């Protein structure tokens, strides 16, 4: 999966951070030693980090074989100048290679009433766009989901490795948001709403 992203980035002349001519020595690959393993399990890691509440997005792309998309809570702004955003995707994702081939994506920030929409994009192997209304984003043509209170249309700027995930940096080409509308939040495995006190 990562190889598809690297091939795309090389084809458009974007830096990949590794390989011939990148000015970076090739990494030394070795097995993880027993004394380097985390002193806790994956379940404990998820339990503790689940206390960090986040917004929820659906990242979409206009693939050659139809629209592609997945639910993503690991999204953030990265830079104002130039305008960059970042999201993380698992290396085993079957959707990511389709987004990488498209070369661009739209981040749809979901509203508080879009929990079911998010669940539909969180499953693997189903037709995630069945019954979902959308229009093309202005620059990349990626699906801009109806009812999303905000969206960010991006081209792929760079892809970095991060353990069992990839960090995808996008250059923002267009964006917009509604003035009203509360966000969909995710906390400790459940959706929630923002309550202003």
Helices and strands as residue ranges (DSSP letters): H 2-11, G 34-36, H 42-49, E 54-55, E 57-63, E 66-72, E 75-79, E 84-90, H 96-102, E 104-109, H 115-122, E 134-136, E 143-145, E 150-162, E 165-177, E 184-187, E 190-193
